[in-house]
Amino acid sequence: MERIISNKIQCKHCGEIVESKSIHEFVTCKCGACSVDGGHYHLSRSFIKSPEEDYIELSKVEKN
């Protein structure tokens, strides 16, 4: 089982770091290229082209 410590990404286009802190908190970067959702419950991402092109994964997950 894994426990999500932080749920965040950094946009490769505008550089903004966005973080979701609660289950239904959908947060989009200022240029609109990527979004994060799910808080500490699940890691959900939205992007325009691909994860590799649009964002850097910054989440921290702890394995139990």
Sequence and secondary structure as in RCSB ss.txt:
>XXXX:A:sequence
MERIISNKIQCKHCGEIVESKSIHEFVTCKCGACSVDGGHYHLSRSFIKSPEEDYIELSKVEKN
>XXXX:A:secstr
 EEEEE EEEETTT  EEE  STT  EE TTSSEEEE TTT  EEEESS HHHHEEE  EEEE 
